[in-house]
């Protein structure tokens, strides 16, 4: 249960910190942090939690990561569903706290998006379903390759959280205009359940694409990494 609790609180921090920066700070009058600030916020949540709970649960914080690590031979199948449940619940809890805070400001409207992921009319840049699917698959695939490589027993010790956090920052810098960046079904679910409507209707893509990407990343790293473990 310690592992599942760590995943709950770790995913809570990712959604609260990352989506919170997008909802509360990204476009704040004159002092907004913009895409760069939001990208850094997501990266910092993973970086800080990797040091805080990496030794407890591995700090997955993401169903696609758990599935990808299983496919990469780094994670037991028996823990996949409990990890995913803990991650999704942590994301929803963070979404609830964020909603409580954000709704305390006059003029707040869920229809503005609440940091939800989307495509078509709900993509920040108006990108199509195909574009959204492609970028989510590719970026999640590369994320898993970085995770598997940085945590390989042959990699430099103690630096994995930095590499993984910076990778997530880079992913957001690339893909926020396309989908608002998911690469994480728990992150997408955590805010979509409060928006409802279109966010729930498009949520399927932000489960399917990251999971496909995670599996592809595991396969790719097995091919190039020649893992001995």
C-alpha positions as CSV (number, residue, x, y, z in Angstrom):
1,X,0.0,0.0,0.0
2,X,3.0,2.3,0.5
3,X,3.7,2.1,-3.2
4,X,0.1,2.9,-4.2
5,X,0.0,5.8,-1.8
6,X,3.2,7.2,-3.2
7,X,1.7,7.0,-6.7
8,X,-1.5,8.7,-5.5
9,X,0.3,11.6,-3.9
10,X,2.9,11.8,-6.7
11,X,0.2,12.0,-9.4
12,X,-1.7,14.5,-7.3
13,X,1.4,16.7,-7.3
14,X,1.9,16.4,-11.0
15,X,-1.7,17.4,-11.9
16,X,-1.9,20.1,-9.2
17,X,1.4,21.6,-10.1
18,X,1.3,21.2,-13.8
19,X,-2.4,21.9,-14.5
20,X,-2.5,24.4,-11.7
21,X,0.2,26.4,-13.4
22,X,-1.9,26.4,-16.6
23,X,-5.1,27.3,-15.0
24,X,-3.9,29.8,-12.4
25,X,-0.7,31.3,-13.8
26,X,-0.3,30.8,-17.5
27,X,-2.3,33.9,-18.6
28,X,-2.3,35.9,-15.4
29,X,-2.5,39.6,-16.3
30,X,0.9,40.9,-17.2
31,X,2.7,38.3,-15.2
32,X,1.6,35.2,-17.0
33,X,4.1,32.3,-17.2
34,X,3.0,31.2,-20.6
35,X,3.8,28.0,-22.4
36,X,7.4,28.0,-21.1
37,X,6.3,28.3,-17.5
38,X,3.7,25.6,-17.8
39,X,6.3,23.3,-19.4
40,X,8.7,23.9,-16.6
41,X,6.0,23.3,-14.0
42,X,5.2,19.9,-15.4
43,X,8.9,19.0,-15.6
44,X,9.5,20.2,-12.0
45,X,6.6,18.1,-10.6
46,X,8.2,14.9,-12.0
47,X,11.7,16.0,-11.0
48,X,10.8,16.7,-7.4
49,X,8.6,13.6,-7.0
50,X,11.2,11.4,-8.5
51,X,13.5,12.4,-5.7
52,X,10.7,12.2,-3.1
53,X,9.1,8.8,-4.0
54,X,11.3,7.2,-6.6
55,X,12.7,4.9,-4.0
56,X,9.2,3.9,-2.8
57,X,7.2,3.3,-6.0
58,X,9.5,4.1,-8.8
59,X,7.6,7.4,-9.4
60,X,5.6,6.4,-12.5
61,X,2.7,8.9,-12.0
62,X,1.3,7.8,-15.4
63,X,-0.6,4.7,-16.6
64,X,1.3,4.9,-19.9
65,X,4.6,4.8,-18.0
66,X,3.6,1.8,-15.9
67,X,2.4,-0.1,-18.9
68,X,5.6,0.9,-20.8
69,X,7.8,-0.2,-18.0
70,X,6.0,-3.5,-17.9
71,X,6.6,-4.0,-21.6
72,X,10.2,-3.0,-21.1
73,X,10.7,-5.8,-18.5
74,X,11.0,-3.4,-15.6
75,X,7.6,-3.7,-13.8
76,X,5.5,-6.7,-12.7
77,X,2.1,-7.2,-14.4
78,X,0.4,-7.7,-11.0
79,X,1.0,-4.1,-10.0
80,X,-0.3,-2.5,-13.2
81,X,-4.0,-2.1,-12.3
82,X,-3.4,-0.9,-8.7
83,X,-0.8,1.6,-9.9
84,X,-3.2,2.9,-12.6
85,X,-6.1,3.2,-10.1
86,X,-3.8,5.1,-7.7
87,X,-2.6,7.4,-10.4
88,X,-6.1,8.2,-11.7
89,X,-7.5,8.8,-8.2
90,X,-4.6,11.1,-7.4
91,X,-5.2,13.0,-10.6
92,X,-8.9,13.4,-9.9
93,X,-8.2,14.5,-6.3
94,X,-5.8,17.2,-7.6
95,X,-8.4,18.3,-10.2
96,X,-10.9,18.7,-7.4
97,X,-8.7,20.8,-5.2
98,X,-7.7,22.9,-8.2
99,X,-11.3,23.4,-9.1
100,X,-12.0,24.6,-5.6
101,X,-9.2,27.1,-5.8
102,X,-9.9,28.3,-9.4
103,X,-13.6,28.7,-8.8
104,X,-12.9,31.2,-6.0
105,X,-12.2,33.9,-8.6
106,X,-15.0,35.8,-10.2
107,X,-15.5,35.0,-13.8
108,X,-14.1,31.5,-13.7
109,X,-15.6,29.2,-16.2
110,X,-15.0,25.5,-16.8
111,X,-15.8,26.1,-20.5
112,X,-12.4,27.8,-20.8
113,X,-10.9,24.3,-20.7
114,X,-9.5,23.9,-17.2
115,X,-6.2,22.6,-18.7
116,X,-8.0,19.8,-20.5
117,X,-6.5,18.0,-23.5
118,X,-8.3,18.2,-26.8
119,X,-8.1,18.1,-30.6
120,X,-9.9,19.9,-33.4
121,X,-11.9,22.8,-32.0
122,X,-10.5,22.1,-28.5
123,X,-6.8,22.0,-29.5
124,X,-5.1,25.3,-28.5
125,X,-3.8,25.7,-32.0
126,X,-6.8,24.0,-33.8
127,X,-4.9,20.8,-34.7
128,X,-6.7,17.8,-36.2
129,X,-7.4,14.4,-34.6
130,X,-4.6,12.9,-36.7
131,X,-2.1,15.5,-35.6
132,X,-3.1,15.1,-32.0
133,X,-2.9,11.3,-32.2
134,X,0.5,11.4,-33.8
135,X,2.2,13.9,-31.4
136,X,0.9,12.1,-28.4
137,X,2.1,8.7,-29.6
138,X,5.5,10.0,-30.6
139,X,6.2,12.1,-27.5
140,X,5.1,9.3,-25.2
141,X,7.3,6.9,-27.1
142,X,10.3,9.2,-26.6
143,X,9.4,9.8,-23.0
144,X,9.5,6.0,-22.3
145,X,12.8,5.7,-24.1
146,X,14.3,8.4,-21.9
147,X,12.9,6.8,-18.7
148,X,14.2,3.4,-19.6
149,X,17.6,4.7,-20.6
150,X,18.0,7.1,-17.6
151,X,17.1,4.3,-15.2
152,X,19.2,1.6,-16.9
153,X,21.7,0.1,-14.6
154,X,24.5,1.2,-17.0
155,X,23.4,4.9,-16.9
156,X,25.0,7.5,-14.6
157,X,23.6,7.0,-11.1
158,X,21.4,9.6,-9.4
159,X,20.7,11.7,-12.5
160,X,17.6,9.9,-13.8
161,X,15.1,12.4,-12.2
162,X,16.8,15.3,-13.9
163,X,16.8,13.7,-17.3
164,X,13.1,12.6,-17.0
165,X,12.0,16.0,-15.7
166,X,13.7,17.9,-18.5
167,X,12.3,15.4,-21.0
168,X,8.8,16.1,-19.9
169,X,9.5,19.9,-20.0
170,X,10.7,19.5,-23.6
171,X,7.6,17.4,-24.5
172,X,5.4,20.2,-23.3
173,X,7.3,22.9,-25.2
174,X,6.7,20.9,-28.3
175,X,3.1,19.8,-27.9
176,X,1.1,22.3,-25.8
177,X,-0.1,24.1,-28.9
178,X,-1.4,20.8,-30.4
179,X,-3.2,19.0,-27.6
180,X,-2.3,21.0,-24.4
181,X,0.0,18.0,-23.8
182,X,-1.2,14.8,-22.2
183,X,1.3,11.9,-22.5
184,X,-0.4,10.8,-19.4
185,X,-4.0,9.4,-19.1
186,X,-4.2,10.2,-15.4
187,X,-3.3,13.8,-16.0
188,X,-6.0,14.1,-18.7
189,X,-8.7,12.3,-16.6
190,X,-8.0,14.4,-13.5
191,X,-9.3,17.6,-15.1
192,X,-11.6,16.2,-17.8
193,X,-14.0,14.8,-15.3
194,X,-14.7,18.3,-14.0
195,X,-15.1,19.8,-17.4
196,X,-17.3,17.0,-18.7
197,X,-18.9,17.4,-22.1
198,X,-16.3,17.6,-24.9
199,X,-13.4,16.8,-22.5
200,X,-14.9,13.5,-21.6
201,X,-15.8,12.9,-25.3
202,X,-12.2,13.3,-26.4
203,X,-10.6,11.6,-23.4
204,X,-10.3,8.3,-25.2
205,X,-7.5,9.7,-27.4
206,X,-5.5,10.7,-24.3
207,X,-5.7,7.1,-23.0
208,X,-5.1,5.3,-26.3
209,X,-2.3,7.4,-27.8
210,X,0.0,7.5,-24.7
211,X,-0.4,3.8,-24.0
212,X,0.5,3.0,-27.6
213,X,3.4,5.4,-27.4
214,X,4.5,3.8,-24.1
215,X,4.5,0.3,-25.6
216,X,6.4,1.5,-28.7
217,X,9.0,3.2,-26.5
218,X,9.5,0.0,-24.6
219,X,10.0,-2.0,-27.8
220,X,12.3,0.6,-29.2
221,X,14.5,0.7,-26.1
222,X,14.7,-3.1,-26.0
223,X,15.9,-3.0,-29.6
224,X,18.7,-0.4,-29.1
225,X,19.4,-0.9,-25.4
226,X,20.3,-4.6,-25.5
227,X,19.2,-4.9,-21.9
228,X,20.8,-7.6,-19.9
229,X,18.3,-7.5,-17.0
